[in-house]
Amino acid sequence: MQSGQGVMSRDEVKVDKETKKQGDTRFVSLSTCLAPPEAASRGVPSLVWRAGQERRLQMVRRWAGLAGKRVLDVGCGVGMYTSAFLRAESLVFGVEVEHERALEARERASGVAQAVGESLPFPEAAFDIIFSHEVLEHVADDRASVAEMVRAVRPGGRILIFVPNRLYPFETHGVFWRGKYRFGNIPLVNWLPAVLRDRLAPHVRAYTASGLCRLFDGHPVRIIHHAVVFPGYDNIVARKPGLGRLLRTVTYALERTPLRAFGLSHLLVVEKMRNAKRDA
C-alpha cells in the first residue's frame, strides 16, 4: 500500500523523537514497517496524513457521498483513510491482512478486522461504499478481490479503487535485481515488455486502464469514472517548497490533458447495478 506520493521514502519511516515527544499524532509505530521481502510483497501503508492523501480523500468525496454511509476500507493498513472517513460521520469498517497493522488501525476505527481481500468477512450487499487504496497490486488474486468487493457492495453502491499506473515512468515499489530486493523509485521498469517487467517486479502489479477495467468483466457493474492522478509531492514540498509547489501546479494541470496517461495512479469508480441479483 502506498502513501499516495509513490513509495514511502526511507526518511518517512524514521520518527523524529522530539516530534513524538510533542505529541504529533501523524506519526505511528515503526512496528508497521516491514523489511524486505515482506515490504516488497505487501507494500508500506500510509503512515502520515498529508496533502496528497487529503487530495485523494476529496476525490472520494466527489464520487461517493460519505455522510451517513456504510463504508468498507479494503486493505486499510494502519487506518489513515479509515479514520478520515469517520469525519463524514460514516459507519466505517476496514480489513487488513497484517495483524499488527490491523491492531493499530483499530485504535483509529473500531470496525477493523484482520482478513484478506479475497475473502471478506461480511455478508453480500453490506456496504454503500467500498474503498481500496493501492492494494490490488499486492493481493494474491486481484480478480477474486474485485469479485468480493462487488459481492459486498449493495446495488446502487459504489466501489472506488486506486492502483498503480503502468505508464508512470517509475516503479515505486522497488525491484529485484540478481536475487536481491532494491528499494526505491526505479525508472522505466513499467515501460518494459511484460515478460521483462515482471522479472524485475514480480512482487507487485501495475495496471493499464483497460487491464484494470477488465477485472470487472462479467460483474453487474457499470463504470462511472476513470482518472489518472499525479503524486502529491509532499516529500519534495517539505524539503524544497518552491519546487514542490511548481510540480503540483504543472502535473495537476496535466491531469486535464492527454498527458494524464503518465500519472502515478488510476482512480476507478464503478457502481453496482440496481437490478443486480443477490448471490445464491
N, C-alpha and C positions, 0 to 999 in steps of 0.2 A: 504494500500500500504506500502510495507516495504522499508527499506533503502538499501537492498542488503546485509546486515550483519545479518539479523534476525530483531527482533523488535527493534525499537528505544529505547535506554536507557533513564532513567529519566535525566541523565546528558546531553544527546544530545539535549534535548529540553530546556535547560537553556542557555540563551545567555549571554556571558561574556560582560558586559557593556564596559570594557576597549577595548576589541577586536572590538566591534562595533564602538567605537569612532575612532579607527584606520582605519575604512573603509573596514573591511574584509567582502567581499560580499558573502562569503559562507553561512552566517547566514541569516535567513529570519524571518519574523514576527511571533510571537507566536500566532497570530490570527488563524494560520493554524492548531494549535494543538487542537484536540478535546478531551474533557474529557469523560471518560466512561459514559454511554454505547455507545455513538456515536463513540468514538475511537475504541471500541471493534468491532463494526459492519462494519466500513469503513476503519479502519486502520489509520496509520500515514504515510504520504508520505515522500520520501527522502527530508530532509531539508538541507543537506550539500552534497557536491560533493567530494568524497574521492576515495581511491584506489579501493575499492570494486565496486563502480559504474563505474569507468573507465575501470575496467576489463570486466564488463558486456557489456559496450559500444563496446569494441574491439571484443567481441563475435558477437555482432550485425553486426559490420562492416565486419566480416569474412563471414557471411552467407547472407548478403544483402548489396550490394554496395549502399552507401547512396548518393554519389555525384550526384547532379542534379535530384534527385528523389523526387516524391511527397510522403511525409511521414505523417502518422497519428499516434499520440500517444494516445491510448485509456486509460483513467484514468490517466491523466498526472500529477495529484497532483499540486504542485506549479511550475512545469515546468522544473525540473532539467534535465531530459533526453530530453525533448522537445528542450530546448535551446542548449543542447550538439549536437543534430542533426544538428543544424544550422552551426556548424563548417564545415560540409561537403558541405556547400552551397546547402543544400536540401531546397525544398519548404515544410515547416513544419506546420502541423496543430495539434491541440490537443483538447480533450474533457475531462471535469472534472465535476463530479456531484455536488461538493460543491462550492457554489457561491464565497466565499472568496478565496478559493484556485484557482479557475479559474481566478479571477481578478489578483491574484499575478502571476500566470503563464503567463498571458497576458502581464505582464511587461517584461517578458523574451522572449516571442514569440507571435507576434501579432495575429496569427491564432488560438487562443484558444477560444472555446465556452463552455458554460455550457450545458451538455447533459448527458444522461445515455448511457451505452454501449449497452443496448437492443434496442435502437432507435437512430442510428447515423444520424445526420442531413446532410448527404451527399448523392449524387447520387451513383448508382452502378458503380463499376469499376473505382472509382475516384482516387485510390491511387496505387502507385507502392509497397509500404511497409506499413504494419500496425504492430504496436508495442504495446504490453501490458505487463506492468511490475508489477507483484504481485497485480493484480486487480481482476481476475476472481474469486478468492476465496471469494471476498466481494460482488459481484453483486447479485441482486435478482434472476436472471436466467442466469446461465452460458451458457446453450445451446443457448439461444436466443442471447446472446452477441457474441458467436462464429459465429452464423449464420449471424449476422450483419457484422462482420469482413470479412467473406467470400464474402458477397454481395458487400461490398465496395472496395475490392481489385480487381485490374484488372487481367484478365487471364495472367498467367505468373508471376504475382506479388507474394510477399511472406508475410506471417504472422509470427511474432516472439513473443512467449509468454513465460514469466517466471511465475511460480506458485509454491506454497509450496509443498514440497515432503512429502508424508505421512510417509515415513520411516525415516525421520530426527528424532533424539532422543528427540527433544524439540518441544513443541508447542510455537511458538514465539509470538503469539497474545494474550497470557493470557487465563484464563479460568473463568467460572462462578462456584462458589462454595457456596452452601447454599444461593443462590439467590443474591450473590454479585460478582462483577467482580474483579478478582485478576490479577493485571498486572504482566508481566514478562515472562521469558522463563521457561516453566513448563515441567519437564522431563517425557517422556514415554507416554504422553497423546495420541499421534497419533498411538501408538502401541496397544492401547486397541481395542477390538471389536467395530465396528462402532456404535452400539447402546449405548455403554458407552461413547465412544469418543465424539459423537455428543451431549450428555447431558452436558458434560463439556465444549465443544467448539461449541455451536450451532450457533455462530456468524460468523464462518469462515470455509471454506473448506480446506482440504488438499488432494492432488491427488496422486494416483499411476500412473505409466507410462501408463498402459493400460487404466485407467479411463480417463486420460487426452486425449489420442488419440481417445477414443470413442466419445468425444464431436464432433469430425469431421466426424463421420459416416454419410453417406448419402450426404455429400457435395462433390463438384467436386474439390477435392484437393488431393495431394499426400504428404506424409511425407518425408521431405528432411533430417532432422537431429533431433536427440534427445540426450540430455546430462543431467547429474545431476551435479550441481556445489556446492561447499562448500562456506561458508561465506567469507567475506573479512577480518574479524577480526580487523577492523580499530579501534574500541574502545580499544581492547587489545594492539594493536601496539602503540597507543598513551600513554598508561599507563605503559606497560611493553614491550618495543620494541623487546627484545630478544625472549620472549615467543611468541609474535605475529608473528614474522618472522618464528619461528620454526613451529607454527601451519600452516601458509601458505605453507611452504615447504612440510610438511608431507601430509596435506589434499589435496593440489593441485596435488601431486603425486598420491594420491588415486583415483583421477578422471580418471586415466588411468587404473584402476583395477576394479574388480567386487565390491569392497567396495565403489565405487562411488554411489551405491544404497542408501547409508545413507547420502548423501549430503543434503544441505539446500533446493535447488530449482531445479525444472525441467526447462530446456530450450527446447522448441519445435519449430521447423521451418517447416512450411508447405507451399506448392506452389499451387496456383490455376491453374487448368488445362487450357492449352491454348485454348482448344476447348470447354470450358465451355460456355453453353448457357446463354445469358443475361436473367434476370428475366423479366417476362411479365409486 
